[in-house]
C-alpha cells in the first residue's frame, strides 16, 4: 500500500511539473499573475474616519477598520491560495472562470457585513466576518462528461495540499432552484477561508442568467407576489440544466492525508515571522 501511495504522489508531482513546465517549483511562475481586480482598491462608497456608508447601510469607524484589516488579510491569503487552486485546475482539466475577480471588492464585502449585522441584532463585526467565506473566491468548470471526476480530483488535491474543507453545499439533487456545488476551504498559513464553486457550462450560465432576478427578489420592497414570480423564473432556468452523472453524490473530501508533492505550493520560508491572525472568514 505504501508503494502504491508513493507512486500516486509521484505521478501527481510529475503531472504538476509537466503542466506548468517549471520543474518542481511552480509557485514563483504562477504567483506573478498580477493583482486581482479589487486588490488594493478603496471603497467607492463613503469610507471616512467615522465609518462607511452605502446603499442605506453603514459601519461605524471601528467596524469599518475591522473590515479593512480583514480585506488586507484576504489579499495576503490570496497569494497563498491562488497557486494551489490554479494547480488543481490544471491537474483536473478544469477551466478557471473569472480569475480576475477572485478578490471581493471592499464595497461588496462591507455591504455584506453591514447587512449581516443589521439582520442579526447583537452580532459583532468579528462574528459577521467569521461567516464571510467568499472574500477570496474561484470558479472551476468542466464539461458534463468530465465534471464528476474533475470535482473529485480538484477537491482531493486542495485537501492533500493542506486546505481544510469547511463547507460543502451540493445542490445537484434539488428538485428546484440553484444547481452546482459551492464549497469553502480554510488555508493553513493565515487561517483565511475562501470559496470554490464547481460548475458545468450550463449551470454557470444559469447562475449568471438568474443573478438579476435574484437581486430583485431579495430587495426588501419587492411585493410577495413578485417574489413568487421571480422564484418561479429562477426555478425554470435551473430546471433546464442537465445533471452530470454522479454529480449528486459528490461529497467533501474525508480526513486529510499529507501528500509528499515536493512542495508544489507556497511554503513560508524558514524563520519567517508568524502571522498575526485576524478574525477568520
Buried (B, 14 or more C-beta within 10 A) or exposed (E): EEEEEEEEBEEBBEEBBEBBEBEEEBBEEBBEEEEBEBBEBEBEBEBEEEBBBBEEBBBEEEBBBBBBBBBEBBBBBBBBBBBBBBBBBBBBBBBBBEBEBBBBBBBBBBBBBBBBBEEEEEBEBBBBBBEBBBBBBBBBBBEBEBBBBBBBBBBBBBBBBBBBBBBBEBBBEEEEEBBBBBBBBBBEBBBBBBBBBBBBBBBBBBBEEBEEBBEBBEEEEBEEEEBEBBBEBBBEBBEEBEBBEEBEEBEBBEEBEEBEBBEBBBEEEEEEEEBEEBBBB
